[in-house]
Amino acid sequence: MPWSKMKNIILVILAATNLALLILVGGRAIQGSRLLSQAREDSIQFLRSRGIEMDESVIPQSMDLRPQIVERDLASEERAASILLDGPVSVQARGGEVYRYFNEKGSVQFHSDGTVSAQLEKGALSLGEDRPAGCLALMERMGLQGVILKEEKDRLIFQQTWKGSPLFTQQMTLMCQDGDLVAITSGRQMMGKPQEDAARETISVATALINFFNGVGTLGDVCNRIDAIEPGYSVSVSLSGPTLLTPVWRVTTDTGAYQLDTVTGGVTRVS
């Protein structure tokens, strides 16, 4: 048989083999998706059989948020400080991985656990007539995305987000006087670029729902309705290690709010 014909036959065999493998892998993926969907439906019915009602649309279809890990970025902290203080800053290492940046307009201090505080001279930084918009614009220049959770007479509460998902533990209180920002208190932020943490995996939606039911019972609580589930991240930092972003659900019920860790399955109350 001529080599050209034999080569064509080999190519056809290889193409058919690759197609068969794609069909096999795709079929398994579809079957796996169907099994997860059925498990989700079964867990919803289980909760309903235990007296917990819900609109099925509030239950996530899948676990889309992945565990992340972030290394502290001192350069980003210094840039954020120079933007907040509107000019070049001097730095003072205060020990314990605490850095203070300052100039004639005020000072800002960053800790390794994400805690941030600032004091500004009156008139040093105006948020403008639309304080929430001014706050969001300032945070964006500092490298932080987020939303305004609350606006009061003399303060704004900012919550950081990452790729549109809330970082529930990363909030800052901005104190204002006559439209000027004068202080940041009770603040935590995340600087740096998250990377997926391959060492941790999330549980399934079905497992999360069962863990929620068991966790609420372990806390000694009772709920009869799930009103909303908001996926987001909880942020934790060790003294010497990186920052961990853990996917969580904030579950709102008729009797209170809970946080479900979608890696460990643990449930805690949200105050």
ABEGO torsion letter per residue (X at the ends): XBAAAAAAAAAAAAAAAAAAAAAAAAAAAAAAAAAAAAAAAAAAAAAAAAGBBBBAAABBABBABBBBBBBBBAAAAAAAAAAAAGEBBBBBBAEGGBBBBBBAAEBBBBBAAGBBBBBBBBGABBAEABAAAAAAAAAAAAGBBEBBABBBAABBBBBBBBGGBBBAABBBBBBBBGGBBABBBGBBBBBEBBBBBAABBBBBAAAAAAAAAAAAAAAGBBBABBABBBBBBBBBBBAABBBBBBBBBBBBBAAEBBBBBAAAGBBBBBX
